[in-house]
Every structure is written in structure tokens, then in C-alpha cells.
Amino acid sequence: MGTAHGSTAPVLIRLQRDIQHYSLYQALLCLLDQLQQMHPSDTPEALYRRIRFCANPALGFAARDIEQLRIEENESGLQFILQLNLIALSGASSPLPAHQVEQALGDDQASNSVRALLDLFNDRLQRLLLPIWQKYRYYSRFRCGASDVLSTRLLALAGLHGEPGSATLQPRRLLPSLGLISRRAQSADSVTAVLRHYFRYRRIELEQCLPRWVSIPSEQRSALGLANSTIGSELVLGRQIRDVGGRFRVHLLQLDWNDFHRFLPPGRDHRSLRELIAFLLRSPLQYDVRLQLQGSEVRALQLGKRNPCLLGWTTWLGRPNGDPSILLNAPDQGWPA
């Protein structure tokens, strides 16, 4: 039996000693995690090939999944051999006739040959157990950065995989919200829930039906006796019309100093906020964002290079009453990039 070396040696020694207390899937995930640390450049499939399976040839019914763990070392590194009490061609769970199963019980050369032949098939059979178990357990298949196959496909179905021009948006944060995002009609509550989860901030509100003035195209304007002059149908006086269904406002309330700055145009989450709102909108609506700073977080205005305030954003003359706020216009209204 090989010996484990390096930073993972204590973990492997403890795992080898207590392997009978683990379920099969717990042990496999622990072994794969250790292999990932020892071989960070290997793919998950290559790491899984470093684990071999064999069956316990004993005919007694064991009360545990794993009989023992052996560690061997070869030219490619450490290899783990798990002896299982689960479904196999040898041992108590074998479907073969008893006289054939008993041939693998001895310690002579003939028994070793029979056992090696059966373990050749046992390895292929027992290797399927982990993928079958993981198929309906998403948490066990998830990889850091949502790089696993299922996460990639889910994000692609939502339109988030390989989104051009969205380098600042982190799609993995939207995985728990894909059910809300995939709805055909978006409500204010669903948009608010996605924004709260993505930015990990609860004090986000959405105000609907803000009034605005919409310019009427020249070809749709009313001209007496010429066009669009039917009363009660298409006649509109003037070049603009008042609308309350095409504009909303996102409120980020009670921000501290650091959170307030991260949503400002120079901040790290400003572009992400713009991209996420644009992605969530099903129709081309206008919007603006109101940032509210806690009154206790207001900094005094000081002239000099060490002044923490930004002119026009976090600068007030005197002490403002209540919680000061600023309004950032939508991109098509000149919101700075």
C-alpha cells in the first residue's frame, strides 16, 4: 500500500482510517476534493479515473457501503482503491450462481484470477453509481464559477451564456433567480427580488407608473383637414403626450458610505446595475435610479486632495436635512457610463 505525502496526507490518513463510517457518495466527494488539490490541472473526468472500484468477495451481508480504502502510488501519482459492499458480480449481492461466487473467496492464485476478472466488470459497474446519484442533485454537480455543464446550460436557456458586452455581469449570481427571469411577463416584485439577491442588499424598492412626456412623431401629429384629425380616435393637441406607463424608478435606500459609492458611475457595481436592469426588462421602458445616503454617513466638505467627497454626488453645503439622495438618469437620458 502506498503512503500519502504532502499537505493532504493527514486528511487522507484520517479518511482511510474512518472510511467505513462514510457513505459511498460522501467518500467519493472527499476523495475527489483531495485529488483536485493534488492535481489542479486535471479535468473532473481525469480525477475520477484515479479512483478504482472493487467488490468485497465475502458472502456476509455488511452494514456499510465501503469495506476499506487502499492507497497506491504509481508513476502518475496516487491512486485510490475502494472496496465496496454494494452491487457487484462478486460478494453477497452478486447475481451469479453461488458456486461461481465462491471461486473468488480463496487466497490462492486461481481465486485471485477470478476475483481480478470480476473486479474488471465491477469497476465499470460501480463507477456509474456517482453519476447516477449526481444527476438529480444539482448541488453535488455545481462547480466554482458555475462552470459545470448543467449551470452552463441553465444560463444559456436564460440568455446569459456568452452575453456580449456583459463582462461586469456575473451570471452565476442569477442562478437562484432563473425561475423569475424566465417568466414571460416581468412584475415589479420579480425585478426587485432579482436586484436584491444579485447585489445582496435588501433595501431596494421599485416605484412604478412615473409620469413623463413623450414626443409624438411628426407623421402621427394631428393636422386639421390633413391627417389624424378624427375626434375621439386619433386627434391629439400638441407635440407631446403625457404617459404614466413607460417609466419607473429604482430606489436604493439607506445606503452607507461604501455602498453609496459602489453604485455611483465610478463604482464597481454601477455598470452591473445598468446591465442587469436592461436584461430584466421585457419592453423598452425608461427608468432612473435614486441613491439614498444615510444621514449619519454624510462627510464634511473639505477643500484639498484628501477630500473623500465627489462634486455633484456626495457633496452638500452645510448639513442636509434627513437622508440626502441623488437621482441618476437612465442611459438614453445621459447616464454616465
SVG drawing of the C-alpha trace seen along z (x, -y; Angstrom):
<svg xmlns="http://www.w3.org/2000/svg" viewBox="-65 -75 72 99">
<polyline fill="none" stroke="black" stroke-width="0.4" points="0.0,0.0 1.3,-3.5 1.7,-6.3 0.2,-9.7 2.6,-12.7 2.2,-16.4 -0.4,-18.8 -3.2,-16.3 -1.6,-13.4 -3.3,-13.9 -6.7,-14.2 -6.2,-11.0 -4.8,-9.1 -7.9,-10.0 -10.2,-9.2 -8.6,-5.8 -8.9,-5.1 -12.6,-6.1 -13.7,-5.1 -16.3,-2.6 -18.2,-5.5 -18.8,-7.3 -21.5,-6.6 -20.2,-5.9 -21.0,-9.3 -19.6,-11.2 -16.3,-9.3 -16.1,-9.8 -16.7,-13.6 -14.0,-13.8 -11.5,-11.8 -12.3,-13.9 -11.7,-17.1 -8.3,-15.8 -7.4,-14.8 -8.3,-18.2 -5.9,-19.8 -3.1,-17.4 -3.8,-17.7 -5.4,-21.1 -4.9,-20.9 -6.8,-17.7 -10.3,-17.6 -13.1,-16.1 -13.1,-13.0 -9.4,-12.5 -9.6,-12.8 -12.4,-10.3 -10.3,-7.8 -7.7,-7.9 -10.3,-6.1 -10.7,-2.3 -13.5,-0.2 -13.6,3.5 -16.0,5.7 -15.8,7.3 -15.9,11.0 -17.2,12.0 -20.7,13.6 -21.8,11.9 -24.2,9.0 -22.3,5.9 -23.9,3.0 -21.8,0.4 -21.2,-0.8 -17.4,-0.7 -15.3,2.1 -11.9,0.5 -9.8,-2.1 -6.4,-1.4 -3.9,-4.0 -1.4,-3.0 1.3,-5.1 2.4,-4.7 4.2,-6.9 1.1,-9.1 0.6,-9.8 -1.6,-8.4 -4.5,-6.1 -7.4,-5.2 -9.0,-1.7 -12.4,-1.4 -13.6,2.0 -17.4,1.8 -20.2,3.9 -22.7,2.6 -24.0,4.1 -21.3,6.2 -20.7,9.5 -19.0,10.9 -19.9,10.9 -23.2,11.2 -25.1,9.0 -23.9,11.0 -26.5,12.2 -24.2,15.1 -24.7,18.7 -23.2,19.4 -20.6,21.9 -19.1,19.2 -19.1,16.5 -17.3,18.9 -14.5,19.2 -13.4,15.7 -13.2,16.3 -9.9,18.1 -6.3,16.6 -4.7,18.9 -3.7,18.0 -6.9,19.3 -9.2,17.3 -7.1,14.2 -7.5,14.5 -11.3,15.0 -11.5,12.0 -9.5,9.8 -11.7,10.8 -14.9,10.0 -13.4,6.7 -12.8,5.7 -16.6,5.6 -17.3,4.4 -15.2,1.3 -17.2,0.4 -20.5,1.1 -19.8,-0.7 -18.2,-3.7 -21.8,-4.5 -23.1,-5.0 -21.8,-8.5 -23.1,-10.0 -26.5,-8.4 -26.6,-9.9 -25.5,-13.3 -28.0,-13.5 -30.8,-14.8 -28.6,-16.5 -27.6,-19.8 -25.6,-20.9 -23.2,-18.0 -22.5,-18.9 -22.0,-22.6 -18.5,-23.9 -16.9,-27.1 -18.0,-30.0 -20.9,-28.0 -18.5,-26.2 -20.3,-22.9 -22.3,-21.6 -25.8,-22.0 -25.2,-25.6 -23.9,-26.5 -27.0,-25.1 -29.4,-26.7 -27.7,-30.1 -27.8,-29.6 -31.6,-28.9 -32.0,-32.2 -29.9,-34.0 -27.0,-34.6 -24.3,-32.4 -21.7,-34.2 -23.7,-37.5 -21.6,-40.0 -20.7,-43.2 -21.6,-42.0 -18.2,-41.5 -19.2,-43.1 -22.3,-40.9 -21.8,-37.7 -24.3,-35.2 -23.6,-32.7 -25.3,-35.1 -28.5,-34.8 -28.8,-31.0 -31.2,-31.1 -33.4,-33.6 -33.7,-31.9 -37.3,-31.0 -38.2,-34.6 -36.1,-35.7 -37.7,-33.1 -41.2,-34.4 -42.8,-35.9 -44.2,-38.9 -42.0,-40.6 -43.6,-42.3 -42.1,-44.9 -41.8,-42.4 -39.8,-39.9 -37.4,-42.6 -37.0,-43.9 -36.3,-40.3 -33.7,-39.7 -31.9,-43.0 -31.9,-42.4 -30.5,-38.9 -27.8,-39.9 -26.5,-42.9 -27.1,-41.3 -28.9,-44.4 -32.4,-44.3 -33.3,-47.9 -34.2,-48.1 -37.6,-49.3 -39.2,-49.9 -41.6,-52.7 -44.0,-52.2 -46.0,-54.4 -44.0,-57.6 -45.3,-60.4 -43.4,-61.5 -43.9,-63.5 -43.5,-61.5 -42.9,-63.3 -45.3,-62.5 -43.6,-61.7 -44.4,-64.2 -46.3,-61.7 -48.6,-60.9 -49.4,-64.5 -52.8,-65.9 -53.2,-68.4 -56.7,-69.9 -58.1,-68.7 -55.0,-66.8 -54.3,-63.8 -55.1,-62.3 -58.0,-64.7 -60.8,-62.3 -62.1,-63.4 -62.1,-60.6 -59.9,-58.4 -56.6,-59.9 -56.8,-63.6 -54.2,-64.8 -53.4,-68.5 -49.8,-69.4 -46.4,-67.7 -46.2,-65.8 -48.5,-63.4 -48.4,-62.6 -47.7,-58.9 -47.6,-57.0 -46.9,-53.5 -43.4,-53.8 -41.2,-54.9 -40.2,-53.6 -37.6,-54.3 -35.3,-52.1 -34.7,-53.2 -31.6,-52.1 -32.4,-53.2 -30.4,-53.8 -27.0,-53.1 -23.9,-53.5 -20.9,-55.4 -19.2,-52.5 -22.4,-51.1 -23.4,-54.5 -20.1,-54.9 -20.2,-51.4 -23.5,-52.3 -22.2,-55.7 -20.9,-55.8 -17.2,-55.4 -18.2,-52.5 -17.7,-48.8 -21.5,-47.9 -22.7,-50.8 -22.3,-49.1 -23.6,-45.8 -26.8,-47.6 -27.4,-49.0 -26.8,-45.8 -29.0,-43.7 -31.9,-46.1 -31.6,-46.2 -31.5,-42.4 -34.6,-42.0 -36.8,-44.5 -39.1,-42.8 -40.1,-46.1 -38.1,-49.3 -39.1,-51.3 -37.4,-54.4 -36.0,-54.3 -33.8,-56.1 -32.1,-55.2 -32.3,-57.1 -29.5,-56.5 -30.3,-57.5 -27.4,-58.0 -27.9,-57.6 -27.8,-61.0 -25.2,-59.8 -22.9,-58.9 -22.6,-62.4 -19.0,-63.5 -18.0,-67.2 -16.9,-69.0 -13.2,-69.9 -11.0,-71.5 -7.9,-69.5 -6.6,-66.3 -7.8,-64.2 -11.4,-65.2 -13.5,-62.0 -16.5,-63.8 -17.3,-63.8 -18.7,-67.0 -22.3,-66.7 -22.8,-63.2 -21.6,-63.3 -21.1,-67.0 -23.6,-69.1 -23.3,-72.7 -23.9,-72.5 -25.8,-69.7 -28.6,-68.2 -32.0,-67.6 -32.9,-63.9 -31.3,-61.3 -29.9,-63.0 -30.3,-61.4 -29.3,-61.8 -31.0,-60.8 -29.2,-59.1 -30.9,-59.2 -31.4,-56.2 -28.7,-55.6 -30.7,-57.1 -31.1,-60.2 -27.4,-60.7 -26.5,-58.5 -22.7,-58.4 -21.0,-55.2"/>
</svg>
